[in-house]
Amino acid sequence: MTRALFAATALAAIMLAPAAASARTAFDGVWLFDKAPPMPGVTMMEVTSRGTRIEGRVTTLWYGPITMIDPRVENGRLIFDARNINDRDHPFRRWSVSLDKGQVRLQGQIWATEVDATGYRGTAKAAKARAFKVAPLPPLGAPIASRLAATPPMGWSSWNRFAEHIDDETVRAMADAMVSSGLRDAGYRYVNIDDGWQGRRDANGVLQPNDKFPDMKALTAYVHARGLKIGIYSSPGPRTCAGYEGSYGHVAQDARTFADWGFDYLKYDLCSGEWFYPNADTVKRSYREMGAALQATGRGIVFSLCEYGRFEVGSWGRDVGGQLWRTTGDITDDYETMAKIGFERNGDPDHAGPHGWNDADMLEIGNGGMSLDEYRTHMTLWAMSASPLMMGHDLRRTTPEMLALLTNRHVIAVDQDPRGIQGKAVRKDGRIEVWAKPLADGRVALALFNRGTDEASFALTAADAGLRSISQVQDLWSGATAAGLPESYTVPAHGAVMVAVRGG
Ligand code: GLA
């Protein structure tokens, strides 16, 4: 089915009339589901037939109405196709409905989720109450000018270590630890609450935190009093990735709520929004809608786009009001995933610069899944890439080795360099990569990475830095300076060397 045809079918289903007076199939009518699994959260099925033509839709909490494509009755079952997501091999899935003792059993699949839910007959009135309110998307407005994030944002985010198990007390503890460990003074500023803080909306539609966050204003004040900033998380879809309430249909209202609570940063994660915004045009418009809403609050709120690097987000992330945009799916605490992102999926350097950064995802340093050399590579890669530095471990349990990696001022200075150039590979030789990043003070940062599993010796040259000769070399991890480059560097397996060189 073509996109246009699909859109027409979807529209027809949205305008579907209530159950026809004269039911033609046993499935005609409204069916209600009260105990369906939370994802995608089937609430209702509506079927109408006229003559041989059957129309229908399944309403869900995650994706709103799912239109039945080509519904037909075969061997006593209602069979239809439904659009799928995140599965190139199966852009559509076959669903089926069977009838038994006056109840329907709906079975299908969407993404990785098997749907198997039992429903009972409902009334047109019940259907109205459960109808999904489709929120129209505003047209793409003019580019939004940003003055925030002149350098890549630095801080901490709850997801990598705590996932949904985050609460007010832990956020406060992270703010305290950020100060007492010296991380704040090394440059880390944002304490960001990721998914899992949301409760329900009140009668006026205002989003409330869940009971793990009793007082958001008090929490932001606590964090601000420590010289820090604080971030929050939402989605353009009805549900966040962990299944919490998203901002769909409440975009401006939520932006005002976040500003009113005192937040300084919003990570906006596509999640269920990918169903509604499956192409570049709609994704851009949905992100711009929030970008404009944040700007309208008058509060300087950094806008972090999380749509996994789709549709070349770096080429339009700034225009929709973003200061950083994720370049990939999620990092995990292992060398393979970290290296895949850092070396290969860290975004187009041409898109990065002051007020707009490729975000290679939150750091895993300190979470325990990589060796010290691998974590050094992680930090070196992110700094060379001018990626945001969002720590992702329990700050109360930062070992001296991890603290040294995270607070090295020379390495942080490369990440935070005011020229804002994203470094890139200038030479690859087997498992060895040399990266260069020109700095504001005229020096060039060079990194030598060993992606192999054996120690390797390798030379850096002036040409790697685009220079004819070198007058000074600083080893950024040790701080030691020398007049020239050594004959070669010995780099441990999965390790990195990082220097800044001056020409002359
Ligand atoms: C997505 C994002 C992650 C995290 C989770 C929360 O997977 O990419 O960074 O925010 O959602 O559910």
Residues whose N, C-alpha, C, O or C-beta is under 5 A from the ligand:
A	BS01	GLA	W159 D194 D195 C241 A242 D330
